[in-house]
Structure formats: structure tokens, C-alpha cells
């Protein structure tokens, strides 16, 4: 009985796949460098983790998933506006504001875009 050939190379966890998806779904897509800066993780290590070459642990992956989902939601809430400096998004993440509150504030300032 022949066994199936095993794939070699790095593998990425389902959680980090979802992190990558969240970063792509943001409007505009969020650069890995900006995300690494926001979560305080070295860019080279973040790139290695997101390509499956570095295991960061389940707890850290869960944290990245939570932060990436919040980033995606905030970026969608302010679209077509964006941040000139990602530290603004980092400060926003440190508040208890919701994407709906942010969207309402922008609508109040600029009117409804629809």
C-alpha cells in the first residue's frame, strides 16, 4: 500500500488565515507593516508568522485575530476616508468606541455618502 506524499514547507494556522483575510477585507487593505506596528510585533516576525514560518502560539494568534477584526471594522466604518498615520487607528483601538459610533460621527460631520 502506497502512502500519499506529504506536503512540505510552512503551514499557516486557520486563525492566522483569518487574520490575513481580515487585513485584506479592510477598506483599503491594511498593510502587514501597519498591523505589526499596531500590535507591537516586529515586522519580520509578523511576516514570518503570516507565511507559516514562525509559530507565535494560540493565545497570540487569538489576540491578532481580535485586533485584525477590529481594524477591518473600523477601516470599513470610515471608508472612503483612511488614516494618514496608523497611530491614529492604534489610538482608536485603545478606546471603547465601536465602528457604528465612528460611522455615526463621520456621517454627522460629512453627511451620508449613500
C-alpha positions as a Markdown table, in Angstrom:
| # | Residue | x | y | z |
|---|---|---|---|---|
| 1 | Unk | 0.0 | 0.0 | 0.0 |
| 2 | Unk | 1.5 | 3.3 | -1.1 |
| 3 | Unk | 1.1 | 6.3 | 1.2 |
| 4 | Unk | 0.2 | 9.7 | -0.1 |
| 5 | Unk | 3.1 | 12.1 | -0.5 |
| 6 | Unk | 3.3 | 14.6 | 2.4 |
| 7 | Unk | 3.4 | 18.3 | 1.5 |
| 8 | Unk | 6.5 | 20.0 | 2.7 |
| 9 | Unk | 7.0 | 23.6 | 3.6 |
| 10 | Unk | 5.4 | 26.0 | 6.1 |
| 11 | Unk | 1.8 | 25.8 | 7.1 |
| 12 | Unk | -0.3 | 28.6 | 8.4 |
| 13 | Unk | -3.0 | 28.1 | 11.1 |
| 14 | Unk | -6.6 | 28.7 | 10.4 |
| 15 | Unk | -6.5 | 31.6 | 12.9 |
| 16 | Unk | -3.7 | 33.3 | 11.1 |
| 17 | Unk | -5.5 | 32.7 | 7.8 |
| 18 | Unk | -8.4 | 34.6 | 9.2 |
| 19 | Unk | -6.1 | 37.4 | 10.3 |
| 20 | Unk | -4.8 | 37.7 | 6.8 |
| 21 | Unk | -8.3 | 37.7 | 5.5 |
| 22 | Unk | -9.3 | 40.5 | 7.9 |
| 23 | Unk | -6.4 | 42.6 | 6.7 |
| 24 | Unk | -7.3 | 42.1 | 3.1 |
| 25 | Unk | -11.0 | 42.8 | 3.7 |
| 26 | Unk | -10.3 | 46.2 | 5.3 |
| 27 | Unk | -11.0 | 49.2 | 3.1 |
| 28 | Unk | -8.3 | 49.8 | 1.9 |
| 29 | Unk | -6.5 | 46.6 | 2.6 |
| 30 | Unk | -4.3 | 47.1 | 5.7 |
| 31 | Unk | -0.5 | 46.6 | 5.2 |
| 32 | Unk | 1.2 | 44.0 | 7.2 |
| 33 | Unk | 3.7 | 46.6 | 8.4 |
| 34 | Unk | 0.9 | 48.8 | 9.8 |
| 35 | Unk | -0.7 | 45.8 | 11.6 |
| 36 | Unk | 2.7 | 44.8 | 13.1 |
| 37 | Unk | 3.2 | 48.3 | 14.3 |
| 38 | Unk | -0.3 | 48.4 | 15.9 |
| 39 | Unk | 0.1 | 45.1 | 17.8 |
| 40 | Unk | 3.7 | 45.9 | 18.7 |
| 41 | Unk | 5.3 | 42.9 | 16.9 |
| 42 | Unk | 8.5 | 43.1 | 14.8 |
| 43 | Unk | 7.6 | 43.3 | 11.1 |
| 44 | Unk | 10.0 | 40.4 | 10.1 |
| 45 | Unk | 8.4 | 38.2 | 12.7 |
| 46 | Unk | 4.9 | 39.1 | 11.7 |
| 47 | Unk | 5.6 | 38.3 | 8.0 |
| 48 | Unk | 7.2 | 35.0 | 9.1 |
| 49 | Unk | 4.1 | 34.2 | 11.2 |
| 50 | Unk | 1.7 | 35.1 | 8.4 |
| 51 | Unk | 3.5 | 32.8 | 6.0 |
| 52 | Unk | 3.7 | 29.9 | 8.4 |
| 53 | Unk | 7.4 | 30.1 | 9.0 |
| 54 | Unk | 7.0 | 31.1 | 12.7 |
| 55 | Unk | 4.6 | 29.8 | 15.3 |
| 56 | Unk | 3.5 | 32.6 | 17.7 |
| 57 | Unk | 1.2 | 30.5 | 19.9 |
| 58 | Unk | -2.5 | 30.1 | 20.1 |
| 59 | Unk | -3.0 | 33.0 | 22.6 |
| 60 | Unk | -1.1 | 35.4 | 20.5 |
| 61 | Unk | -2.9 | 34.3 | 17.3 |
| 62 | Unk | -6.3 | 34.8 | 19.1 |
| 63 | Unk | -5.2 | 38.3 | 20.1 |
| 64 | Unk | -4.1 | 39.1 | 16.5 |
| 65 | Unk | -7.5 | 37.8 | 15.2 |
| 66 | Unk | -9.4 | 40.1 | 17.6 |
| 67 | Unk | -7.3 | 43.1 | 16.7 |
| 68 | Unk | -7.4 | 42.5 | 12.9 |
| 69 | Unk | -11.2 | 42.2 | 13.0 |
| 70 | Unk | -11.5 | 45.5 | 14.9 |
| 71 | Unk | -9.1 | 47.1 | 12.4 |
| 72 | Unk | -11.1 | 45.8 | 9.5 |
| 73 | Unk | -14.4 | 47.0 | 11.0 |
| 74 | Unk | -13.0 | 50.5 | 11.8 |
| 75 | Unk | -11.5 | 50.9 | 8.4 |
| 76 | Unk | -14.8 | 49.9 | 6.7 |
| 77 | Unk | -16.6 | 52.3 | 9.0 |
| 78 | Unk | -14.6 | 55.3 | 7.9 |
| 79 | Unk | -14.4 | 54.3 | 4.2 |
| 80 | Unk | -13.6 | 56.2 | 1.9 |
| 81 | Unk | -11.6 | 58.1 | 4.5 |
| 82 | Unk | -8.4 | 56.4 | 5.8 |
| 83 | Unk | -5.6 | 57.1 | 8.2 |
| 84 | Unk | -2.6 | 59.1 | 7.1 |
| 85 | Unk | -0.8 | 57.7 | 10.1 |
| 86 | Unk | -1.6 | 54.3 | 11.5 |
| 87 | Unk | -1.0 | 55.5 | 15.0 |
| 88 | Unk | -4.5 | 57.1 | 14.8 |
| 89 | Unk | -6.0 | 53.7 | 14.3 |
| 90 | Unk | -4.0 | 52.3 | 17.2 |
| 91 | Unk | -5.3 | 55.1 | 19.5 |
| 92 | Unk | -8.8 | 54.4 | 18.3 |
| 93 | Unk | -8.4 | 50.7 | 19.1 |
| 94 | Unk | -7.4 | 51.6 | 22.6 |
| 95 | Unk | -10.8 | 53.3 | 23.2 |
| 96 | Unk | -14.2 | 51.6 | 23.8 |
| 97 | Unk | -15.6 | 53.2 | 20.6 |
| 98 | Unk | -17.5 | 50.9 | 18.2 |
| 99 | Unk | -17.4 | 51.0 | 14.4 |
| 100 | Unk | -21.1 | 52.1 | 14.5 |
| 101 | Unk | -20.2 | 55.1 | 16.8 |
| 102 | Unk | -17.3 | 56.1 | 14.5 |
| 103 | Unk | -19.6 | 55.8 | 11.4 |
| 104 | Unk | -22.2 | 57.9 | 13.1 |
| 105 | Unk | -19.7 | 60.6 | 14.0 |
| 106 | Unk | -18.3 | 60.7 | 10.4 |
| 107 | Unk | -21.9 | 60.9 | 9.0 |
| 108 | Unk | -22.6 | 63.7 | 11.4 |
| 109 | Unk | -19.6 | 65.6 | 10.1 |
| 110 | Unk | -19.7 | 64.9 | 6.4 |
| 111 | Unk | -23.3 | 63.7 | 5.8 |
| 112 | Unk | -24.4 | 60.3 | 4.4 |
| 113 | Unk | -22.4 | 59.1 | 1.4 |
| 114 | Unk | -25.3 | 57.0 | 0.0 |
